[in-house]
Amino acid sequence: MLEIVSSRSGQPTALIKGTHLHSPYDPEKEARRFVAESIKQPNPSTVLLLGAGLGYLYREMRRSFPNAAVVLVFYHQAVWESFAAAAAGAAAAAPPGTFWHPGRKDSLLQFLRSRIHELEAEGLAVVEWPASAGVFPEASLRANQALHQLYREIRGTLVTTAALGRRWLKNSLANFLGIEKVYPPPRKAPGTDPIVIAASGPSLQEGIGFLSAYRSSIELWALPSSLNFLLSQGLLPDSVVLTDPGYYAFDHLRCARDQGVHLTMPLSAASGSWRISARVSLVNQDTPVERTLLGRAGVAAPVLPAQGTVAATALLLALAREQTPVIFMGL
């Protein structure tokens, strides 16, 4: 499908479905012109290239914006393999973790979440290589949909941050000082199947018979608002996922005082776990404050950017367990 041929300048270019991925005359000159015309920001913090090709655009972006992180998204595995082969051992090779291709295990949206934080979104420049979009229209559509979803999530998180930023900072410091010991994430024996996440909607009550009957065969996680009901049914969850920084989020947990409840939470979540004798596992939402505090304490925590809702955080944590079914009740 992909054929490497020489351009008139002697530089390699690629033919895909009879279409040149780069100029058949001078790919480097073409890349210089495209980058100059497409990126008007003088000092972007991150440049995201959708539909990356053989490396001409990447090298020009590195040359034009030496202080920016350049993130590459490849639309086809063969293009990625050609890029990787040409870049092997080269000084301009892309650092590990700065590229996504269809052969990766993580989805494009998961990759973008891990590379683009909401606090860095303002300095983000996004460009798509038109030739790649034309040759791989379906991949282009999926990439732009993933980017649109990421922007929606970032906007939601920024709205929450604007409203609760001071409380997040206060909680982070209080939790950092107040949590005496950080525990590993709870995990039942290998083969436990599945993870059930309990929220507080009507379907939780409808499914309580299932939870009671199969409690020993499942890993039960709870969102804070479902905890009181679960305890009233004699069901102590393996963990409660807490992200909300507000007073009422912690108020849901008072019913579990001295019951050995386990919390999975970021530092910015509601403080006071020590008041109910809870065991805590931390999640790193990768904010500058968290990076500084956790780094100083030498605490390693799974990195998961803020989602704006505790249900989404719980879901993504559960999905990180490869090939483990996830069931929501009460969502």
Secondary structure, DSSP 4 states (H G I P E B T S, - for coil): -EEEEE-TTS-EEEEETTEESS-SS-HHHHHHHHHHHH---SS-SEEEEES--SSHHHHHHHHH-TTSEEEEE-SSHHHHHHHHHHHTT-TTPPPTTSEE-TTSSS-HHHHHHHH--GGGGGGEEEEE-HHHHHH-HHHHHHHHHHHHHHHHHHHHHHHHHHHHHHHHHHHHHHHHHH---BPPPP--STT---EEEE-SSHHHHHTHHHHHHTGGGSEEEE-GGGHHHHHHTT---SEEE----SHHHHHTTGGGTTTT-EEEE-TTSPS-GGGGT-EEEE-B---HHHHHHHHHHT----B----SSHHHHHHHHHHTSTT--EEEE--
